[in-house]
Amino acid sequence: MTPYLTIALTSLVAYLVAVRRLGMRPSDLPRAVAGVAGSLGTGVIFTLVNLAAAGALVLGLRALTGRFFTLYSLDDVVWLVVSLLQGWLWRLWRDAPRPRAPVS
């Protein structure tokens, strides 16, 4: 079974459980998908900024010390995973309800 078929089947089962058992409305799904897309976009921005900052640090260390520091450490999937989580967390924090300022 390919990953695509597995993901499609588990998504279908999750959809059916959500609608039939949990009482969730199908009309709310597009808003949820838009939220995921926004979080992914934020995660991609964090990925680019993190990789650019790390690359600049490596090149700066090379220039300042005269020693060779490799850029191969930037070729790790951990950068992508952690940056996507960073973007997701930032997005949740940004969208969280804020307490109202006290009225004097």
Backbone as XML, in Angstrom:
<?xml version="1.0"?>
<chain id="A" units="angstrom">
  <residue number="1" name="MET">
    <atom name="N" x="0.841" y="-1.177" z="0.000"/>
    <atom name="CA" x="0.000" y="0.000" z="0.000"/>
    <atom name="C" x="0.894" y="1.250" z="0.000"/>
  </residue>
  <residue number="2" name="THR">
    <atom name="N" x="0.609" y="2.166" z="-0.856"/>
    <atom name="CA" x="1.422" y="3.371" z="-0.926"/>
    <atom name="C" x="1.057" y="4.318" z="0.212"/>
  </residue>
  <residue number="3" name="PRO">
    <atom name="N" x="1.958" y="5.226" z="0.555"/>
    <atom name="CA" x="1.631" y="6.193" z="1.610"/>
    <atom name="C" x="0.411" y="7.048" z="1.247"/>
  </residue>
  <residue number="4" name="TYR">
    <atom name="N" x="0.257" y="7.360" z="-0.029"/>
    <atom name="CA" x="-0.873" y="8.205" z="-0.441"/>
    <atom name="C" x="-2.208" y="7.520" z="-0.190"/>
  </residue>
  <residue number="5" name="LEU">
    <atom name="N" x="-2.271" y="6.230" z="-0.493"/>
    <atom name="CA" x="-3.509" y="5.492" z="-0.257"/>
    <atom name="C" x="-3.791" y="5.371" z="1.240"/>
  </residue>
  <residue number="6" name="THR">
    <atom name="N" x="-2.769" y="5.099" z="2.012"/>
    <atom name="CA" x="-2.928" y="4.997" z="3.459"/>
    <atom name="C" x="-3.416" y="6.315" z="4.047"/>
  </residue>
  <residue number="7" name="ILE">
    <atom name="N" x="-2.802" y="7.410" z="3.634"/>
    <atom name="CA" x="-3.200" y="8.728" z="4.137"/>
    <atom name="C" x="-4.623" y="9.067" z="3.704"/>
  </residue>
  <residue number="8" name="ALA">
    <atom name="N" x="-4.979" y="8.724" z="2.476"/>
    <atom name="CA" x="-6.341" y="8.974" z="2.003"/>
    <atom name="C" x="-7.355" y="8.176" z="2.820"/>
  </residue>
  <residue number="9" name="LEU">
    <atom name="N" x="-7.051" y="6.920" z="3.095"/>
    <atom name="CA" x="-7.970" y="6.082" z="3.871"/>
    <atom name="C" x="-8.108" y="6.575" z="5.308"/>
  </residue>
  <residue number="10" name="THR">
    <atom name="N" x="-7.001" y="6.906" z="5.957"/>
    <atom name="CA" x="-7.091" y="7.390" z="7.337"/>
    <atom name="C" x="-7.788" y="8.750" z="7.397"/>
  </residue>
  <residue number="11" name="SER">
    <atom name="N" x="-7.611" y="9.574" z="6.377"/>
    <atom name="CA" x="-8.315" y="10.856" z="6.325"/>
    <atom name="C" x="-9.819" y="10.641" z="6.179"/>
  </residue>
  <residue number="12" name="LEU">
    <atom name="N" x="-10.200" y="9.685" z="5.330"/>
    <atom name="CA" x="-11.620" y="9.375" z="5.154"/>
    <atom name="C" x="-12.228" y="8.852" z="6.452"/>
  </residue>
  <residue number="13" name="VAL">
    <atom name="N" x="-11.523" y="7.943" z="7.131"/>
    <atom name="CA" x="-12.019" y="7.412" z="8.399"/>
    <atom name="C" x="-12.131" y="8.529" z="9.442"/>
  </residue>
  <residue number="14" name="ALA">
    <atom name="N" x="-11.131" y="9.394" z="9.525"/>
    <atom name="CA" x="-11.172" y="10.509" z="10.476"/>
    <atom name="C" x="-12.335" y="11.436" z="10.168"/>
  </residue>
  <residue number="15" name="TYR">
    <atom name="N" x="-12.579" y="11.704" z="8.896"/>
    <atom name="CA" x="-13.704" y="12.552" z="8.485"/>
    <atom name="C" x="-15.035" y="11.925" z="8.911"/>
  </residue>
  <residue number="16" name="LEU">
    <atom name="N" x="-15.190" y="10.633" z="8.638"/>
    <atom name="CA" x="-16.437" y="9.951" z="8.989"/>
    <atom name="C" x="-16.657" y="9.910" z="10.501"/>
  </residue>
  <residue number="17" name="VAL">
    <atom name="N" x="-15.614" y="9.644" z="11.260"/>
    <atom name="CA" x="-15.729" y="9.636" z="12.724"/>
    <atom name="C" x="-16.073" y="11.040" z="13.227"/>
  </residue>
  <residue number="18" name="ALA">
    <atom name="N" x="-15.422" y="12.052" z="12.673"/>
    <atom name="CA" x="-15.671" y="13.428" z="13.107"/>
    <atom name="C" x="-17.109" y="13.850" z="12.840"/>
  </residue>
  <residue number="19" name="VAL">
    <atom name="N" x="-17.632" y="13.502" z="11.679"/>
    <atom name="CA" x="-18.984" y="13.933" z="11.303"/>
    <atom name="C" x="-20.043" y="13.089" z="12.003"/>
  </residue>
  <residue number="20" name="ARG">
    <atom name="N" x="-19.870" y="11.787" z="11.977"/>
    <atom name="CA" x="-20.927" y="10.899" z="12.482"/>
    <atom name="C" x="-20.899" y="10.709" z="13.992"/>
  </residue>
  <residue number="21" name="ARG">
    <atom name="N" x="-19.715" y="10.657" z="14.571"/>
    <atom name="CA" x="-19.607" y="10.360" z="16.000"/>
    <atom name="C" x="-19.406" y="11.614" z="16.861"/>
  </residue>
  <residue number="22" name="LEU">
    <atom name="N" x="-18.623" y="12.537" z="16.359"/>
    <atom name="CA" x="-18.277" y="13.708" z="17.166"/>
    <atom name="C" x="-19.159" y="14.913" z="16.874"/>
  </residue>
  <residue number="23" name="GLY">
    <atom name="N" x="-19.998" y="14.819" z="15.849"/>
    <atom name="CA" x="-20.913" y="15.903" z="15.534"/>
    <atom name="C" x="-20.277" y="17.129" z="14.907"/>
  </residue>
  <residue number="24" name="MET">
    <atom name="N" x="-19.109" y="16.971" z="14.324"/>
    <atom name="CA" x="-18.449" y="18.106" z="13.677"/>
    <atom name="C" x="-19.127" y="18.376" z="12.340"/>
  </residue>
  <residue number="25" name="ARG">
    <atom name="N" x="-19.138" y="19.647" z="11.949"/>
    <atom name="CA" x="-19.806" y="20.045" z="10.710"/>
    <atom name="C" x="-18.837" y="20.030" z="9.527"/>
  </residue>
  <residue number="26" name="PRO">
    <atom name="N" x="-19.223" y="19.419" z="8.420"/>
    <atom name="CA" x="-18.370" y="19.429" z="7.224"/>
    <atom name="C" x="-18.109" y="20.847" z="6.712"/>
  </residue>
  <residue number="27" name="SER">
    <atom name="N" x="-19.019" y="21.764" z="6.973"/>
    <atom name="CA" x="-18.839" y="23.137" z="6.491"/>
    <atom name="C" x="-17.689" y="23.853" z="7.204"/>
  </residue>
  <residue number="28" name="ASP">
    <atom name="N" x="-17.226" y="23.330" z="8.346"/>
    <atom name="CA" x="-16.091" y="23.933" z="9.058"/>
    <atom name="C" x="-14.742" y="23.461" z="8.527"/>
  </residue>
  <residue number="29" name="LEU">
    <atom name="N" x="-14.749" y="22.428" z="7.690"/>
    <atom name="CA" x="-13.501" y="21.856" z="7.188"/>
    <atom name="C" x="-12.677" y="22.834" z="6.340"/>
  </residue>
  <residue number="30" name="PRO">
    <atom name="N" x="-13.276" y="23.619" z="5.423"/>
    <atom name="CA" x="-12.447" y="24.559" z="4.644"/>
    <atom name="C" x="-11.707" y="25.577" z="5.519"/>
  </residue>
  <residue number="31" name="ARG">
    <atom name="N" x="-12.329" y="26.019" z="6.603"/>
    <atom name="CA" x="-11.662" y="26.965" z="7.506"/>
    <atom name="C" x="-10.470" y="26.295" z="8.186"/>
  </residue>
  <residue number="32" name="ALA">
    <atom name="N" x="-10.642" y="25.028" z="8.555"/>
    <atom name="CA" x="-9.541" y="24.285" z="9.169"/>
    <atom name="C" x="-8.389" y="24.086" z="8.179"/>
  </residue>
  <residue number="33" name="VAL">
    <atom name="N" x="-8.730" y="23.775" z="6.934"/>
    <atom name="CA" x="-7.702" y="23.606" z="5.899"/>
    <atom name="C" x="-6.963" y="24.928" z="5.670"/>
  </residue>
  <residue number="34" name="ALA">
    <atom name="N" x="-7.685" y="26.030" z="5.682"/>
    <atom name="CA" x="-7.046" y="27.342" z="5.522"/>
    <atom name="C" x="-6.098" y="27.621" z="6.684"/>
  </residue>
  <residue number="35" name="GLY">
    <atom name="N" x="-6.476" y="27.214" z="7.891"/>
    <atom name="CA" x="-5.592" y="27.386" z="9.046"/>
    <atom name="C" x="-4.320" y="26.581" z="8.919"/>
  </residue>
  <residue number="36" name="VAL">
    <atom name="N" x="-4.460" y="25.350" z="8.414"/>
    <atom name="CA" x="-3.278" y="24.508" z="8.195"/>
    <atom name="C" x="-2.373" y="25.137" z="7.135"/>
  </residue>
  <residue number="37" name="ALA">
    <atom name="N" x="-2.977" y="25.640" z="6.059"/>
    <atom name="CA" x="-2.180" y="26.276" z="5.000"/>
    <atom name="C" x="-1.441" y="27.492" z="5.544"/>
  </residue>
  <residue number="38" name="GLY">
    <atom name="N" x="-2.101" y="28.259" z="6.390"/>
    <atom name="CA" x="-1.446" y="29.417" z="6.991"/>
    <atom name="C" x="-0.293" y="29.014" z="7.882"/>
  </residue>
  <residue number="39" name="SER">
    <atom name="N" x="-0.491" y="27.955" z="8.658"/>
    <atom name="CA" x="0.588" y="27.473" z="9.532"/>
    <atom name="C" x="1.759" y="26.935" z="8.714"/>
  </residue>
  <residue number="40" name="LEU">
    <atom name="N" x="1.467" y="26.241" z="7.618"/>
    <atom name="CA" x="2.545" y="25.748" z="6.758"/>
    <atom name="C" x="3.327" y="26.898" z="6.137"/>
  </residue>
  <residue number="41" name="GLY">
    <atom name="N" x="2.606" y="27.919" z="5.699"/>
    <atom name="CA" x="3.275" y="29.084" z="5.133"/>
    <atom name="C" x="4.189" y="29.756" z="6.144"/>
  </residue>
  <residue number="42" name="THR">
    <atom name="N" x="3.698" y="29.878" z="7.375"/>
    <atom name="CA" x="4.521" y="30.456" z="8.437"/>
    <atom name="C" x="5.734" y="29.564" z="8.703"/>
  </residue>
  <residue number="43" name="GLY">
    <atom name="N" x="5.522" y="28.247" z="8.686"/>
    <atom name="CA" x="6.627" y="27.318" z="8.895"/>
    <atom name="C" x="7.675" y="27.402" z="7.802"/>
  </residue>
  <residue number="44" name="VAL">
    <atom name="N" x="7.245" y="27.604" z="6.565"/>
    <atom name="CA" x="8.194" y="27.756" z="5.450"/>
    <atom name="C" x="9.018" y="29.030" z="5.630"/>
  </residue>
  <residue number="45" name="ILE">
    <atom name="N" x="8.368" y="30.095" z="6.072"/>
    <atom name="CA" x="9.105" y="31.340" z="6.321"/>
    <atom name="C" x="10.140" y="31.124" z="7.422"/>
  </residue>
  <residue number="46" name="PHE">
    <atom name="N" x="9.751" y="30.453" z="8.508"/>
    <atom name="CA" x="10.718" y="30.150" z="9.576"/>
    <atom name="C" x="11.845" y="29.272" z="9.055"/>
  </residue>
  <residue number="47" name="THR">
    <atom name="N" x="11.541" y="28.317" z="8.178"/>
    <atom name="CA" x="12.581" y="27.461" z="7.608"/>
    <atom name="C" x="13.603" y="28.287" z="6.841"/>
  </residue>
  <residue number="48" name="LEU">
    <atom name="N" x="13.122" y="29.172" z="5.987"/>
    <atom name="CA" x="14.032" y="30.002" z="5.192"/>
    <atom name="C" x="14.883" y="30.910" z="6.073"/>
  </residue>
  <residue number="49" name="VAL">
    <atom name="N" x="14.259" y="31.527" z="7.070"/>
    <atom name="CA" x="14.995" y="32.423" z="7.964"/>
    <atom name="C" x="16.015" y="31.638" z="8.791"/>
  </residue>
  <residue number="50" name="ASN">
    <atom name="N" x="15.614" y="30.478" z="9.313"/>
    <atom name="CA" x="16.540" y="29.663" z="10.105"/>
    <atom name="C" x="17.739" y="29.197" z="9.281"/>
  </residue>
  <residue number="51" name="LEU">
    <atom name="N" x="17.488" y="28.737" z="8.063"/>
    <atom name="CA" x="18.595" y="28.276" z="7.212"/>
    <atom name="C" x="19.504" y="29.431" z="6.796"/>
  </residue>
  <residue number="52" name="ALA">
    <atom name="N" x="18.910" y="30.588" z="6.503"/>
    <atom name="CA" x="19.724" y="31.751" z="6.144"/>
    <atom name="C" x="20.582" y="32.198" z="7.331"/>
  </residue>
  <residue number="53" name="ALA">
    <atom name="N" x="20.003" y="32.217" z="8.530"/>
    <atom name="CA" x="20.762" y="32.622" z="9.716"/>
    <atom name="C" x="21.879" y="31.628" z="10.021"/>
  </residue>
  <residue number="54" name="ALA">
    <atom name="N" x="21.585" y="30.331" z="9.919"/>
    <atom name="CA" x="22.610" y="29.320" z="10.175"/>
    <atom name="C" x="23.715" y="29.376" z="9.123"/>
  </residue>
  <residue number="55" name="GLY">
    <atom name="N" x="23.341" y="29.571" z="7.867"/>
    <atom name="CA" x="24.350" y="29.702" z="6.809"/>
    <atom name="C" x="25.226" y="30.920" z="7.019"/>
  </residue>
  <residue number="56" name="ALA">
    <atom name="N" x="24.611" y="32.028" z="7.413"/>
    <atom name="CA" x="25.391" y="33.241" z="7.688"/>
    <atom name="C" x="26.332" y="33.024" z="8.870"/>
  </residue>
  <residue number="57" name="LEU">
    <atom name="N" x="25.871" y="32.293" z="9.877"/>
    <atom name="CA" x="26.727" y="31.996" z="11.026"/>
    <atom name="C" x="27.930" y="31.161" z="10.607"/>
  </residue>
  <residue number="58" name="VAL">
    <atom name="N" x="27.701" y="30.133" z="9.801"/>
    <atom name="CA" x="28.797" y="29.284" z="9.338"/>
    <atom name="C" x="29.793" y="30.096" z="8.507"/>
  </residue>
  <residue number="59" name="LEU">
    <atom name="N" x="29.280" y="30.885" z="7.580"/>
    <atom name="CA" x="30.179" y="31.694" z="6.742"/>
    <atom name="C" x="30.899" y="32.761" z="7.567"/>
  </residue>
  <residue number="60" name="GLY">
    <atom name="N" x="30.216" y="33.313" z="8.552"/>
    <atom name="CA" x="30.853" y="34.291" z="9.437"/>
    <atom name="C" x="31.967" y="33.664" z="10.259"/>
  </residue>
  <residue number="61" name="LEU">
    <atom name="N" x="31.729" y="32.455" z="10.756"/>
    <atom name="CA" x="32.777" y="31.759" z="11.507"/>
    <atom name="C" x="33.978" y="31.454" z="10.621"/>
  </residue>
  <residue number="62" name="ARG">
    <atom name="N" x="33.719" y="31.090" z="9.386"/>
    <atom name="CA" x="34.824" y="30.859" z="8.442"/>
    <atom name="C" x="35.647" y="32.130" z="8.264"/>
  </residue>
  <residue number="63" name="ALA">
    <atom name="N" x="34.955" y="33.257" z="8.069"/>
    <atom name="CA" x="35.648" y="34.518" z="7.823"/>
    <atom name="C" x="36.411" y="34.998" z="9.063"/>
  </residue>
  <residue number="64" name="LEU">
    <atom name="N" x="35.810" y="34.838" z="10.231"/>
    <atom name="CA" x="36.442" y="35.346" z="11.453"/>
    <atom name="C" x="37.589" y="34.485" z="11.955"/>
  </residue>
  <residue number="65" name="THR">
    <atom name="N" x="37.469" y="33.185" z="11.812"/>
    <atom name="CA" x="38.484" y="32.296" z="12.387"/>
    <atom name="C" x="39.484" y="31.785" z="11.361"/>
  </residue>
  <residue number="66" name="GLY">
    <atom name="N" x="39.135" y="31.838" z="10.080"/>
    <atom name="CA" x="40.017" y="31.286" z="9.069"/>
    <atom name="C" x="39.964" y="29.761" z="9.001"/>
  </residue>
  <residue number="67" name="ARG">
    <atom name="N" x="39.131" y="29.146" z="9.817"/>
    <atom name="CA" x="38.973" y="27.691" z="9.811"/>
    <atom name="C" x="37.795" y="27.324" z="8.925"/>
  </residue>
  <residue number="68" name="PHE">
    <atom name="N" x="37.787" y="26.062" z="8.510"/>
    <atom name="CA" x="36.714" y="25.596" z="7.652"/>
    <atom name="C" x="35.573" y="25.051" z="8.494"/>
  </residue>
  <residue number="69" name="PHE">
    <atom name="N" x="34.395" y="25.599" z="8.297"/>
    <atom name="CA" x="33.162" y="25.087" z="8.898"/>
    <atom name="C" x="32.255" y="24.678" z="7.745"/>
  </residue>
  <residue number="70" name="THR">
    <atom name="N" x="31.693" y="23.503" z="7.842"/>
    <atom name="CA" x="30.913" y="22.959" z="6.736"/>
    <atom name="C" x="29.469" y="23.446" z="6.746"/>
  </residue>
  <residue number="71" name="LEU">
    <atom name="N" x="28.914" y="23.571" z="5.560"/>
    <atom name="CA" x="27.497" y="23.899" z="5.407"/>
    <atom name="C" x="26.635" y="22.641" z="5.342"/>
  </residue>
  <residue number="72" name="TYR">
    <atom name="N" x="27.273" y="21.463" z="5.397"/>
    <atom name="CA" x="26.512" y="20.219" z="5.298"/>
    <atom name="C" x="25.538" y="20.034" z="6.458"/>
  </residue>
  <residue number="73" name="SER">
    <atom name="N" x="25.802" y="20.688" z="7.580"/>
    <atom name="CA" x="24.888" y="20.550" z="8.715"/>
    <atom name="C" x="23.517" y="21.163" z="8.409"/>
  </residue>
  <residue number="74" name="LEU">
    <atom name="N" x="23.450" y="21.993" z="7.378"/>
    <atom name="CA" x="22.171" y="22.590" z="6.991"/>
    <atom name="C" x="21.336" y="21.637" z="6.136"/>
  </residue>
  <residue number="75" name="ASP">
    <atom name="N" x="21.941" y="20.530" z="5.718"/>
    <atom name="CA" x="21.250" y="19.556" z="4.877"/>
    <atom name="C" x="20.672" y="18.438" z="5.744"/>
  </residue>
  <residue number="76" name="ASP">
    <atom name="N" x="19.829" y="18.819" z="6.693"/>
    <atom name="CA" x="19.250" y="17.868" z="7.632"/>
    <atom name="C" x="17.752" y="18.129" z="7.721"/>
  </residue>
  <residue number="77" name="VAL">
    <atom name="N" x="16.970" y="17.077" z="7.714"/>
    <atom name="CA" x="15.507" y="17.210" z="7.752"/>
    <atom name="C" x="15.043" y="17.831" z="9.072"/>
  </residue>
  <residue number="78" name="VAL">
    <atom name="N" x="15.885" y="17.784" z="10.098"/>
    <atom name="CA" x="15.520" y="18.366" z="11.390"/>
    <atom name="C" x="15.233" y="19.859" z="11.242"/>
  </residue>
  <residue number="79" name="TRP">
    <atom name="N" x="15.975" y="20.555" z="10.389"/>
    <atom name="CA" x="15.722" y="21.982" z="10.160"/>
    <atom name="C" x="14.286" y="22.204" z="9.708"/>
  </residue>
  <residue number="80" name="LEU">
    <atom name="N" x="13.822" y="21.387" z="8.780"/>
    <atom name="CA" x="12.467" y="21.529" z="8.257"/>
    <atom name="C" x="11.422" y="21.204" z="9.322"/>
  </residue>
  <residue number="81" name="VAL">
    <atom name="N" x="11.597" y="20.085" z="10.009"/>
    <atom name="CA" x="10.612" y="19.653" z="11.002"/>
    <atom name="C" x="10.499" y="20.673" z="12.137"/>
  </residue>
  <residue number="82" name="VAL">
    <atom name="N" x="11.634" y="21.074" z="12.693"/>
    <atom name="CA" x="11.606" y="22.007" z="13.821"/>
    <atom name="C" x="11.099" y="23.377" z="13.375"/>
  </residue>
  <residue number="83" name="SER">
    <atom name="N" x="11.459" y="23.810" z="12.190"/>
    <atom name="CA" x="10.990" y="25.103" z="11.693"/>
    <atom name="C" x="9.482" y="25.089" z="11.446"/>
  </residue>
  <residue number="84" name="LEU">
    <atom name="N" x="8.954" y="23.975" z="10.937"/>
    <atom name="CA" x="7.504" y="23.872" z="10.750"/>
    <atom name="C" x="6.783" y="23.897" z="12.094"/>
  </residue>
  <residue number="85" name="LEU">
    <atom name="N" x="7.334" y="23.207" z="13.085"/>
    <atom name="CA" x="6.754" y="23.259" z="14.425"/>
    <atom name="C" x="6.849" y="24.667" z="15.011"/>
  </residue>
  <residue number="86" name="GLN">
    <atom name="N" x="7.954" y="25.334" z="14.769"/>
    <atom name="CA" x="8.141" y="26.706" z="15.225"/>
    <atom name="C" x="7.091" y="27.617" z="14.591"/>
  </residue>
  <residue number="87" name="GLY">
    <atom name="N" x="6.859" y="27.461" z="13.305"/>
    <atom name="CA" x="5.847" y="28.261" z="12.625"/>
    <atom name="C" x="4.445" y="27.959" z="13.107"/>
  </residue>
  <residue number="88" name="TRP">
    <atom name="N" x="4.165" y="26.685" z="13.370"/>
    <atom name="CA" x="2.850" y="26.286" z="13.870"/>
    <atom name="C" x="2.589" y="26.887" z="15.247"/>
  </residue>
  <residue number="89" name="LEU">
    <atom name="N" x="3.588" y="26.791" z="16.132"/>
    <atom name="CA" x="3.457" y="27.351" z="17.471"/>
    <atom name="C" x="3.263" y="28.860" z="17.422"/>
  </residue>
  <residue number="90" name="TRP">
    <atom name="N" x="4.059" y="29.539" z="16.585"/>
    <atom name="CA" x="3.945" y="30.988" z="16.467"/>
    <atom name="C" x="2.557" y="31.376" z="15.964"/>
  </residue>
  <residue number="91" name="ARG">
    <atom name="N" x="2.055" y="30.626" z="15.001"/>
    <atom name="CA" x="0.722" y="30.905" z="14.442"/>
    <atom name="C" x="-0.374" y="30.701" z="15.491"/>
  </residue>
  <residue number="92" name="LEU">
    <atom name="N" x="-0.275" y="29.619" z="16.276"/>
    <atom name="CA" x="-1.249" y="29.390" z="17.345"/>
    <atom name="C" x="-1.187" y="30.503" z="18.390"/>
  </residue>
  <residue number="93" name="TRP">
    <atom name="N" x="0.017" y="30.927" z="18.713"/>
    <atom name="CA" x="0.199" y="32.007" z="19.685"/>
    <atom name="C" x="-0.386" y="33.308" z="19.144"/>
  </residue>
  <residue number="94" name="ARG">
    <atom name="N" x="-0.114" y="33.603" z="17.887"/>
    <atom name="CA" x="-0.624" y="34.830" z="17.264"/>
    <atom name="C" x="-2.142" y="34.846" z="17.209"/>
  </residue>
  <residue number="95" name="ASP">
    <atom name="N" x="-2.740" y="33.694" z="16.936"/>
    <atom name="CA" x="-4.194" y="33.618" z="16.784"/>
    <atom name="C" x="-4.934" y="33.398" z="18.102"/>
  </residue>
  <residue number="96" name="ALA">
    <atom name="N" x="-4.204" y="33.229" z="19.206"/>
    <atom name="CA" x="-4.844" y="32.999" z="20.504"/>
    <atom name="C" x="-5.592" y="34.252" z="20.944"/>
  </residue>
  <residue number="97" name="PRO">
    <atom name="N" x="-6.704" y="34.072" z="21.638"/>
    <atom name="CA" x="-7.435" y="35.248" z="22.127"/>
    <atom name="C" x="-6.588" y="36.025" z="23.119"/>
  </residue>
  <residue number="98" name="ARG">
    <atom name="N" x="-6.636" y="37.330" z="23.015"/>
    <atom name="CA" x="-5.877" y="38.195" z="23.916"/>
    <atom name="C" x="-6.821" y="38.755" z="24.988"/>
  </residue>
  <residue number="99" name="PRO">
    <atom name="N" x="-6.304" y="38.890" z="26.195"/>
    <atom name="CA" x="-7.146" y="39.484" z="27.232"/>
    <atom name="C" x="-7.413" y="40.955" z="26.922"/>
  </residue>
  <residue number="100" name="ARG">
    <atom name="N" x="-8.563" y="41.386" z="27.277"/>
    <atom name="CA" x="-8.929" y="42.795" z="27.035"/>
    <atom name="C" x="-8.200" y="43.690" z="28.031"/>
  </residue>
  <residue number="101" name="ALA">
    <atom name="N" x="-7.869" y="44.867" z="27.568"/>
    <atom name="CA" x="-7.238" y="45.851" z="28.453"/>
    <atom name="C" x="-8.281" y="46.347" z="29.445"/>
  </residue>
  <residue number="102" name="PRO">
    <atom name="N" x="-7.879" y="46.547" z="30.697"/>
    <atom name="CA" x="-8.845" y="47.035" z="31.681"/>
    <atom name="C" x="-9.325" y="48.433" z="31.328"/>
  </residue>
  <residue number="103" name="VAL">
    <atom name="N" x="-10.605" y="48.661" z="31.516"/>
    <atom name="CA" x="-11.216" y="49.959" z="31.229"/>
    <atom name="C" x="-11.163" y="50.794" z="32.500"/>
  </residue>
  <residue number="104" name="SER">
    <atom name="N" x="-10.647" y="52.008" z="32.382"/>
    <atom name="CA" x="-10.551" y="52.878" z="33.564"/>
    <atom name="C" x="-11.715" y="53.805" z="33.658"/>
  </residue>
</chain>
